[in-house]
Amino acid sequence: MSLLLTAAQTVGPFVSIGFEKAAVPDVAPAGVAGERVVIAGKIFDGDGQPVTDAVIETWQANSYGKYAHPDDAQEKLLEESFRGFGRVLADAQGGFRLATIKPGAVAGPDGKEQAPHITVVIFMRGLLKHLMTRIYFPDDAANVADAVLNLVPAARRSTLVATKAADGTLQWNVHLQGPKETVFFDY
């Protein structure tokens, strides 16, 4: 008997069936401390066309720099209603919208503080391995010294930093390929 490789699984052509009921568009409900932000954007394929079947998941610390996870043993305040996790689906135009708070700084593996950021994971049909990236906040002084952001060539760092729109919304688009390709991280 020989062992054969089987086809890898992707999210499939019916993303909304599997994820729509499990959407978490509000990471930090009312009453959670921190600067309220709305992050909105679109996901584009290599041809610049909207991707309409993507799932965007986020993970972040609260405004005090503590994750809502039992492995975070820091002695920092954690409000019971803070989720730290978000999940939104791309709409028919490839757009998404997530309400949250700006996270506090967290320690990196070397113990040095990282700039406030949100970890992002993207799933979509045809993608055999999800993509991982980050969203950084515009005009945050800590971005200059962030160890992860500084691993990215200077010319491409802007793909990880949201921009502030006139209405106060943070805009952050994802380009899967091409000249504006978002930086994705190996894991």
C-alpha positions, 0 to 999 in steps of 0.5 A: 500500500502506498500513501498518496497526497490528496488535494489541499482544502481551500475555503471553497466557493461558498465562503458566506455559508461557512462564515456569515453566521460567525462574523465578528465585526465589532472587536471592542463592544461599547464600554471597552476602554480605548480610542475607537477606530473603524477600519475599512478597505477592499481586497484586490486580486493581481489584476486589480479586481475586487475579491468578493469571497474573502474572510478577514480575521483579526487578532489584537491586544486591548488598549492596555496592551493585553491580549484576551487569551489565557497565554497572556500572563501580563499583569495588565487590565483586561476588560471582560467584554473585550474580544480581541478577535474580529472576523468580517467577510468581503462584500460584493465589491471586495469591501470590508469594515471592522469596528475596534479600538487602537491596541496598546503596545505589546512586547515582542519576542525580544521583550522590546515594545512593538508599535500598536498593530492588528494581526490580520489573516486572510482566507479565500477560495483558491488560496491553499494557505491563508495569508498573514499580515499586519495593520499599523496605525498612521502617524504613530511614533512607535512605528519608527522603532517597530522591529517587525515593520523595520524588517520590511523594505522602506518602499513597501512599509506603506502597504501595512500602514492604514491611512486616515480618511476625511471622515476619520475612518482608517483605510487599509486595502489589501493587494494580493499581487502586483505593484501594490502588493501588500506585505505578507509574513511567513509563519 
